[in-house]
Amino acid sequence: MKKQEDIRACSVGRTLQILGDKWLFLILREAFFGLRHYDEFAANLNIATNILSARLKILVENGILKKERDPADGRRFTYGFTRKGLDLYPITLALMQWGDRWLAGPEGPPLFLTHRTCGNRLEPVMCCRACGKPVTAPEITYQENPAAQKAKGEGMTGKEDLIHRAYGAFSGFKKPARCVIHGDDCPECRDHQQTLARASRETLSMEDLGPITFSPLPHMSPEALAYFLPRLAELAVKNQADVDREPFLTRFIALVHDGPEIDRFRLFGPEQRRVVADTLKFLREHYAGVIQREGWTTEWEEALGRWRA
């Protein structure tokens, strides 16, 4: 069996790290049908509000949807496609077409699409741009990108590669029933437990992590840290701002500052430790100015030294 670090890096895996959830595609489907408001998504999908909020946040954070104030009603927000998001339409059509072919009953598919340009019923076909012929799997050959392989060999992983590797390295850790180290007799920990119980590895948001003065991070159990660490690393390498509008990467540095030998990181093996070290290295290479401006250079150096040891 291949080791995790030898698994093929590809754009499919990177895409699924963002969109590997049914609710995300159902929200996109409704957006392609013209929905723009939160309440419209909630009504059409019959989705729990916490799930809808978390999934919309993922789509906005990843540049697929843009959240803007409704010019017709400043109290409301609209969710519209970015160019990056519109490029997902062929994927949505492909999923629909596959379902129509293999999952529809004898009465046929539930929905027909019409191509406005020609007025005919739409039956999309993927074609080669060069020759115009339809594409099938047996006719395709694969070549690895030498530049990407060179970067991988030299350890120069890009942001998405690092995120993909982080989720892979921690994939064996399941979400624990108890996510905080103290019991419900502590009101603060009770609130944090409820927040983390609602979140998943893919949907943990800045709102869930809260301000630095009231955050579940210091209270996470070793099992919860092993489960949520890929998401925390993702938020850090994307240089996301927390609810206080401060760079989350400094909170990540603070989280891992004392190194892997302390008890809360006792579940981390060599593979997980490499991910943390590579995340710290990435932060310095790409956000040195932020780290210096926030006064975290010394802490970053200490943290990296401990995780590299």
N, C-alpha and C positions, 0 to 999 in steps of 0.2 A: 504493500500500500504506500502511496506517495506521502511524503511529509507535507505538512500544510504549506510550507514555503515554496514547494515545488509545483503546487497546483497552478495550472495555466492561468496567466493573467490575461483578461480580455475585456472588451467593452460590454459584453453581456453581463458578466459578473458585476462590473461597476454599476451598470444600470439597475440591476436587481437590488443592489445595496440601497438604492433610493426608492425604487418602485416595486419592490417585492412584497406587496401587500394588496389584497383585493380592494380595500376601501379606497386606496389611492387611485386605482384605475376607474372605479365607479364614480368618484368625484370628477375625474378627467372626462369621463363619458358625459356626465351631466353638463360640464362646462362646454364641451363641444356641441351639446344641444342648445346652448345659449344661456344657461343659468349663470348668474353673476353674484348672487347674494347668499349670505350664510343661511338665512331662514329657508331659502329655496332649496339649497342642498339638503338641509335637515329634513324638510317635508318630503322631497322626492325619494330620498334614500332610506328614510326611517332609521336614521343612524343616531347613536347616543351622542350628545353634545360634546362630551370630553373627547371622544374618538374623532369626531368631525374637526374640532379645534386643533387637535394634534396633527391630523393628516393635512389640513390646510396649511399649518405652520411648516410642515416638511416641504410641501410644494412651493411655498413662498421662499423659504430659506435656500432651496436649491435652484431658484431662478426659473421655475417652471410656470408659476403663477405670480402675478404682481397684485399686491393689496393696495388699494387707493380709496380715498374718500369719494363717496358717491356725489357727483356735482349736483344731482337733483335733491339730495338730502344729506347734509353734512354730518348727520348723526350715524349714518350707515357707511359700510365699506363695500366695495366691489372687488371681485376676484377675476382678473382677466389674464389671458395668455400672454406670455412673452414669446419672442421668436423661438427660444429654446423649447418652450412648451408646445407651440404649434407643430414643431417637428415630431411630436409624439402621435400626431393624427394617423399616419400610416400604420403605426403599431396597433392603435386602437381598432382601426379597420381590419387589420389582419386577425386580431383576436375575435372580432365579431364574425368575420368570414369563416374562421375555423369552427366557431360554435354553431353557426348556421349549417355547416356541412355535416358535422359529426354529432351534434347534441340536439338539434331540432327534431320535433316529432313528425309524424306523417302529415300533419297539417302545414308543415313548412316553417320557415323562420318567423320570429315574432315581429320583424321590422324590415321594411324595404327602403333602400336609399336610391335617390334619383340624382343623376349628374346634371346639374343645371345647364352646363355648357352645351350638351347635346340633347338633353331631355330624355335620355335612356336610363333604364335601371342600372345602378352601379354594380359592377362585378370587378373589383380591383385585381390586377395582375402585376406581380413584380417582374420587371424586365431589366435586362442589361442596357445601360445607357449607350454603350458602344455599338452593339449589334441590334438592339431592339427586341431580342427574343426573350421569352419567359425564362425565369431562373428556377432551376430545381437543384436539390442538394447534390445528387450524383455528378452534376456537371461543374461543381466548384472545387477548386484546389486552394490550399492554404499556405501562406508564407508568413513566417514571423518577421516583424519589423526589426531589422538589425539595430537601429538606433535605440529602440525600446529595450532590446535584449542587452545591449551594451550598458545602458543605464542601470538595468537590473543587476548585472554582473558587478558593477562598480558600487552598488548600494545606493544609487541616486534615484530612489523611488519618488514619484510625484505624489501629489496630495491624494488623488483618488486611489492610487496603488497602495498607499499607506493605510488609508481607511479600509480598503478591501482586505488587506492583510490583518488589520486589527480585528475586524469582525470574524475572520476565519480563525485566528489564533484563540479567540475566546468563545468560539461557537459551542464548545463542549460544556460550558457552564450554563446551567438552567436557572431560571428565576426562582429565588427562594420564597417560601411563604412569608418568612420574616425578613424584612429588609433593613431594619435598624437594630442597633445593639442594645437598646434599652426597652423596657416594657411599656405597656400602655398607662402605667401609673404616672409616667412623665407626659404631661399634655403636649409638649413640643414634639416629643418622639411619636406620640400617637398621631399627630397631624402629618408628620413626615412619613410614617408608615402608610397612612391612607393615600398620600400623594404617590409614593413609589409603587404601591400596589396597583394603582390605576395605570401606571406608565409601563411601557415595554422598552426593550433595548433599542428599538428603532425610533420610538416616538418620544422619549424623554426630552422635555423641552426646557428652555430657559425659565419659563414660568414655574415648571415643576422644581427646578433647582433653586429658585427664589433668590432674594437678595443675600448678600454675604452675611448679614446679621440674623437671617432666619432661613437656613439652608439645610437640606438633608445630607449634604456631602460629608460633614464631619461625623455624622451619626450612622453612616452606612456600615452594615456588617461586612466581614470579609467575603461572604457569599454574594452579597449585593454588588460589591465593588467589582468582583470578577464578572458578574453578569453585565453591569452597566458600563464598564471601562471603555469598550469600543465606541460607545456613543459620546462619552466624555472626551475621548481623544479626537473624535470627529469634530465636535464643537470647537475644540482648541485649534486644530489645524486649519479650520475654516475661519478662524479669527472672529467668531461670533461674539456679539456683545451680550452681556447678561442684562437682567432687568434693571440694574442700576446704570446701564449704558457703559459699563466698564468691560474691558477685554477679558473674556472668559479664560484665555490662555494663562493668565496669571493665577487664576484659581486652580487650574490644572497643575501648574508648577507647584503651588502650595500643597495640593493634595498628595503629590508623589515625592515631595521634597525630602522626606526622611529615609527614602530608599526602600528596597524590597525586603529588608530583613525584619521590619516591624510586623507585628501580628496581623494587621489588617490586610497585608499583602501576602499572607502565608500560602495562599492557594495558587500564586503565580509561579509557573515553572519557567524554564529557560526561554521558551518561545514567547511567553507573555512578557517576560522581562525585556526581551529584545524589542518588542513592539513599543513599550513605554520609553526605552532609550532612544529608539528611532523617532518617536513622536517629539521628544525633547530636542533632539538634533534638528528635526524639521523646523520646530518653532524658532530656534536660533538662526537657522539659515534663511528663513523667510520673514521673520518678524523681529529681527534684532532691534530695530528702532523702537518698536512697541515695548519690548522687554526693558530696554534701557530707559525709555521715557517713564515707565511705570515704576522704575527702581527695583527690578527683579533680576538683574544680571547676576549678582552673587548667588542668589537662591537657585537660579537656573544652573549655574556651574556646579554647585554642590549636588543638585539633584542628578544631573547627568553623570557626574563622577560616581555616584552611588549605584545608579542603575547599570552603568557600564562595568562595574567591578565584578 
